[in-house]
């Protein structure tokens, strides 16, 4: 697990929150499963190589913690009810993860060793890595919007895993992902992002999982809106590249917000791919340094024409996604047509609302 998220408490918040959300859904809609939430969790677990046996370990320690915190409030009836909820959710996840592993030819996350063949400094804090399989075997394809897990060994010997969205179009013989160096502020800087920035160079090797992730582009003939902020640009860049490569002819609205043009990673790709599309409009907002067609301030869709039936994809900080989602709903976009990706523990189950 992510040591930073564990220290900050977000890992356990996400675990408790997902179980509580599952239980709430069971009570409100007993004949339905919260499939969107389960799918997102299962993809993340599969990218880590989580096994069915590990659910028993989590159960043991989770329920010991519940008893320790709540004490006598955990009656046999309460314990039995939450035990049932846990295993209903766990067994659903185990089944989904089994299917995901089978689709990729086996269990364990599909880990392979890859060699770094290019390193591009996109901005002061974002580096793009391009890698080729070290064993020379074919590269499994992926769907635009998916991510891989990257495993590194840190100087203290700890092995840590992070997920990074693939930032190029499917069909390439390489894997490309872009890493933003996480500055912790009052908390420690990001361990893995700092390690990749400081130590990984062309010729080095990294262990990557098979591609996973359920934020995938559906190119059914409806208008599309791709909205990102900061490093959330990465899955959107892959989606936009795929649309350009396949000659997509439908309406596409590209929205991005950042601190400044200099902080906008993959901006050249953003502009080039949008320019290749037959019916695309791109709108960039910057908190400082906006010029020309750029807009100043935070993303504001007030003046943007969003056609009825638009399918939207969002990625970026939670406040950004909450704001954009609310604006889209205000413009008539159905909540079910707004899809999102959270980098890190998901503390925002918007798709179940």
N, C-alpha and C positions, 0 to 999 in steps of 0.2 A: 504494500500500500504506500501511498504518497506520504512521506514523513511530515511534509509541511502541512498537508490537510489534516493529518492526525493531530499535530500539535495545535493547530488552529481550531480543532473541533468540528470542522465541516464534514469530515468523513462520517463521524457518528451521527451528525445531524441529518445527512443524506440517507443513512441507513434507517434511522428511526422515522424520518419523514416519509420514506417510501413505503414502509410497513404500515404506518398510520394512514397514508393515502390509499393503499390497497384495502385496508379494513373499511375505510369510509366508503369506498366504491362498492364493496360487497353489501354494505347496509343500504346504500342508496339505490343500487342497481344489481340486485342479487343474481339476475339472469345473464349478466354481462361481465366480461373481464376487462380490466383497464389495459388493453393490448398495447397502446402507444407507450405507456410507462414501462410495461414489461419488456417490450422490444428494445427500448433504449438501454435498459439495465442489462439485458441478456447480451447485447452486442458488446457493451463495455466489458462484461465478464469474460466473454469469449476471446476478446483481444488480449486479456490477461492470462488466458489458459485456465480459468477457474474450473474445478472438477466437482462432480456431484457430491463426493465425500466431504468436501470443505463446507458444505451447508450444515452438516452436523456439528462441525467445530464452531461455526458462527452461532448456531442455535445454543450450544452449551454456554458459551461466554456471554451472549446477549441476555439470556434469561437469568444467568447468575447476576448480571449487572442490574437487571430490572428488580430482582428481589433485594439486592443490596441497597438500591436507591429508594424503593417504595415500601420495603419492609412488610409490615402486617397488612397493608392494603392489598397485597397480592394473595388473595384467597385461592383455594384450590379451583374454584369456579373461574376466577379471573385468569389464573395461569392456564387452565385448560382452553379457555376461549382464545387467548393470544397464541397459544401453542398451535391451535388449529389454523389460525390466520397465517402464522409463519409458514407452516408446511404447505398450505394451499399455494402461497406465493412462491415458496422455494421449489415445489414440484413443477409449477408452471414454468419457472425460469430454467430448471434443469431440462425440461422437454425442449424448450426453444433453443437452448445452448447446444443440446445434442444434435438438433437439426442443423444449426449453423456449422458445427464441427464437421458433420457428415458432408455438407455442401462443399467444404474446403478440403476434403480428402482425409480427414482424421482429426483427432483431438489435440489438445495442448496448445492451441492458438496458432499453429502453423509457423512456429519460429524458424527463421533462417538467418544466416550471416550474409550481410551485404557490405560491399566496398564503396566508400565515398569516392566518386569520380569528379565531382565539382562542388565548389563552395562559393556562394555569391552573397556579398554583403549588400542586402537590400536597403537597409537604413542603419542608423547608429545602433539599433537594438534588435534588428531582425536579420537572420541569416537563413538562406535557402541552401539545403543540401540535396544533391542528386546522387543516387546510389545504384549500383548494378549488383546482381546476385554474385556472391563470391564463388558459388559452385557452378556457375555457368548454365544452370537449368533455366527453363522458360519462366517468365514473370507472369504470375496469375493476374488476370485483369481485375478491375474494381469498378465500382459505380461512382460517378462524380458526386462528391460530398462525403465520401467515406474517409476513414483515418486508419493509421497503423499504430501499434504500440512500439515504442523504442526502448530497449533495455540497455542500461549503461552500468558500469561498475565505478563507483565514486572513489576518491582517494582514501577514504576510511574503510574501503572494502565492501561497503553496502551496495547491494544491487537495487536499483530503482527503475521503475517503468513509468513512462508518460505516453499519452496519446497525442499524435500530431496529424492534423488533416492533410491529406494529399492535395497539393496545390497545382497540379498539372492535369491535363485531360487524360482520361483512360486511353489505353491502347499503346502507351509508350513502353519501350524496353527498360526504362529506368523508373525508380521511385523518386518522387520529389516531395519534400515537405519543408515548411518554413517555420523557424523557431524564434519566438520573441523572448529576449532575455527578461526574466521576471525580477523587477526591483521590489524588494519586500517592504521598504519603508520601515514601519515599526516592527515588522517580522523579518526573519532571515530571507535573503534573496533566494529565488528559485534554484534548487540544487541541480536539477538536470539541465535546465535551460542554460545556466551559467557554465556547467561542465561542457555542454556541446559548443557553446560560443568560444570558450577559452582553450579547449583541448583537442577538439575533433577537426582534423584537416584532411585534405585529399590524400587517399591511400589508406586511411584508417578504416576500421571495420566496426559495424554496429549490428546488433541483433534486432530484427524487425519481425513483427507478427504478420499474419495474413491480414488483408484489409477487412475492416468491419465498420459498422455504423448504419443507422437507419434513416439519417437525413440524406436521402438520395433523390436525385432529380427525376421527376416524372414529366416527360415532354409531351404529354397529351395536349391536344390542340386547345390550350387555354392561355390567356395572357400570364406572364411570369413576372414576379418581382423578386430580385435578389438584393437583400439589404444586409450590410455588414458595418462593423465599426472596429477599428484597431486591427488586431491579428485575426479577428473574425473574417477577414477578407479571404483567408486561405481556402475554405471549402467553396466559397462563392467564385473564386478565380477558377477552380477546377470545373465548376458547373458552367461558367461562362465560356471557358475554353472548349468544353464539350459541345455546347450549343454552336459555337463558331465552326468547329471541325465538322459537324454534321449538317451544316447549312440550314440551321433552324430558321424558319421564316415567320414565326409568330411574334407577337408583341413581347418585348422584354424591357423591363425597367430596372436599371442598375442604380443602387443607392449605397453610398458609403460615407461614413463620418470618421474624422481623425483629428488629432491635435493640430497638425500642420501638413502641408504637402510633403515636407521632408520626412515626416513620420509615416506616410502612406505607403506601406509595403506593397509591392506588386502593382503599383499604379500604372506603369507602362503596359503591363499585361491587361489590366482592367480596361484601359483606353483602347488598346489594339483589338482585343476580342470584341468589345462592344461595337467598334467601328466596322467589323466584318459582318455583323448581323444586318439583315434586311430591314428590320423594324425595331430598333433599340434606342433607348434614351438613357443617358447616364447623368447622375446628379451627385456631385461631391460636396460635402460640407467640411469646413475646417474651422477650428476654434481660433486659430491665428494664421495669418499669412495667406488668406484666400485672395485670389486674383482672377481676372478673366471671367470664365464661365463658372468658376467655383463660387460656392455660397459660404457666407460667414456664419459661425455659430454652430449649434447642434442640429442634427437632422430634423427637419420639419417638412412633413408631406402636405402641408396645407395647399400649396399651389401646384401639386403634382396630380395629374389626371390618372387615377387608378381605375381601369375598366372593371365592370361587373364580371364576376367569375374568375378574378385573378387568383392564382396560387402563389403564395409568398413563402420565401425561405429566409430565415433570419439567423445571424450569428454575430456575437459580440458580447460586451458586458451586459449583465442582467438589466440595469437601468435603461440602457439603450433598447434592448429587446422589448421590455415592458412598454416603453413609450411608443415604439414603432407599432407594436401589436395593437395598442389602444387606438392609434391613429388609423390603422388599416380597418379595424372593426368599425370605427366611426365613418369610414368611407364605404362601408357595405361589404367588406371582405368577410366571408364566413370564418368563424374561429377554426373550424375543421380544416380550412385551406391555408392556415398559417402554421408553418413547420419551423422548428428551431433546433439549434445545437448549442449546448452549454459546454464550455471548456472547464473541466473540473467537476466536482460533485454537483449534481442537479438539485438545487434548492428551490426550483421553480417549475412545478408540474403543470404548466400552462395548458398542455394539450388535453388535460382531463377536465378542464373547466368549461 
